[in-house]
Amino acid sequence: MSDLANIRLLAFDIDGVFTDGRFYLSDEGVETKAFSTQDGFGIRRALEAGLEIAVISGRSSKAVSIRMQELGVQHVYLASKDKVAALEELAASLDIALDDCAFVGDDVPDLALLERVGLPIAVANAVTEVRDASAMTTVARGGHGAVREVCDRVVAAKRVP
């Protein structure tokens, strides 16, 4: 397991991590999601601290694209068929070892990626398999401050002399 202070790239799943796992679908087929403003502030602080931030999701969502653009997240992978390959390519392009990467997930599709990074993290409401595969589990639930909690912990660890 990588030490929090060594993390250079924080990557997150979206549904169940940035959100509570639910999405709303109107009669017209328009999908909406709810995001925590506190999580957003955590992302901004992590970016200001020099961390690379990425989101990797198996689903495509215009709402996610818009929110990540608002937050200044440059590495956005939506409709990803292979989350591991997406992170491996990104880490290589940034010259960051996978041991210096953390990934935050909540469900079975995240397991392969959690097994590849130096710091696998589960949100509090993750399925048992994800919690078991993770070195750390947040106190907060997905969509309710888990992203902020991870960002705050990594930023705090980096500021320790």
Residue pairs with C-beta under 8 A, 6 or more apart in sequence:
1 118
1 119
1 135
2 99
2 100
2 101
2 102
2 117
2 118
2 119
3 157
4 119
4 153
4 154
4 156
4 157
4 158
5 157
5 158
5 160
6 99
6 100
6 118
7 51
7 100
7 101
7 102
7 118
7 119
7 154
7 157
7 158
8 51
8 52
8 94
8 96
8 100
8 101
9 51
9 52
9 53
9 54
9 90
9 91
9 94
9 96
9 100
9 101
9 102
10 46
10 51
10 52
10 53
10 54
10 101
10 102
10 104
10 150
10 151
10 154
11 53
11 54
11 55
11 56
11 75
11 87
11 90
11 101
11 102
11 103
11 104
11 113
11 117
12 18
12 53
12 54
12 55
12 56
12 103
12 104
12 147
12 150
13 55
13 56
13 57
13 83
13 103
13 104
13 105
13 106
13 107
13 109
13 110
14 33
14 55
14 57
14 59
14 61
14 64
14 78
15 21
15 23
15 33
15 57
15 59
15 106
16 105
16 106
16 107
16 123
16 125
16 126
16 142
16 143
17 104
17 105
17 106
17 123
17 142
17 143
17 146
17 147
18 33
18 35
18 36
18 39
18 55
18 64
18 67
18 142
18 143
18 147
19 33
19 34
19 35
19 142
19 143
20 34
20 141
20 142
20 143
20 144
21 106
21 125
21 142
21 143
22 34
23 31
23 32
23 33
23 61
24 31
24 32
24 33
25 31
26 32
31 61
31 62
31 63
32 63
33 61
33 63
33 64
33 67
34 143
35 67
35 143
36 143
36 144
36 145
36 147
36 148
38 145
38 148
39 143
39 145
39 146
39 147
39 148
39 151
40 67
40 70
40 71
41 148
42 147
42 148
42 149
42 150
42 151
42 152
43 53
43 71
43 72
43 73
43 147
43 151
44 71
44 72
45 151
45 152
45 155
46 53
46 151
46 154
46 155
47 53
47 71
47 72
47 73
49 154
49 155
49 158
49 159
50 158
51 151
51 154
51 155
51 158
52 75
52 94
52 96
53 73
53 74
53 75
54 73
54 75
54 76
54 77
54 87
54 90
55 64
55 68
55 73
55 75
55 76
55 77
55 78
56 77
56 80
56 83
56 86
56 87
56 103
56 113
57 64
57 77
57 78
57 79
57 80
58 79
58 80
58 81
58 83
58 109
59 78
59 79
60 78
60 79
61 78
64 76
64 78
65 76
65 78
68 76
75 90
77 83
77 86
77 90
80 86
83 109
83 110
83 112
83 113
84 112
84 113
84 116
87 98
87 101
87 103
87 113
87 116
87 117
88 98
88 116
91 97
91 98
91 101
97 118
98 116
98 117
98 118
99 117
99 118
100 118
101 117
101 118
101 119
102 117
102 118
102 119
102 120
102 121
102 150
102 154
103 110
103 113
103 114
103 116
103 117
103 119
103 120
103 121
104 121
104 122
104 123
104 138
104 146
104 147
104 150
105 111
105 113
105 114
105 120
105 121
105 122
105 123
105 126
105 130
105 134
106 122
106 123
106 125
106 126
106 127
106 130
106 142
107 126
107 127
107 130
108 127
108 129
108 130
110 130
111 129
111 130
111 133
114 120
114 121
114 122
114 130
114 133
114 134
115 133
119 135
119 136
120 133
120 134
120 135
120 136
121 134
121 135
121 136
121 137
121 138
121 150
122 130
122 131
122 133
122 134
122 136
122 137
122 138
123 137
123 138
123 140
123 141
123 142
123 146
124 137
124 138
124 139
124 140
124 141
124 142
124 146
125 141
125 142
126 134
126 137
126 142
131 137
138 146
138 149
138 150
139 149
140 146
140 148
140 149
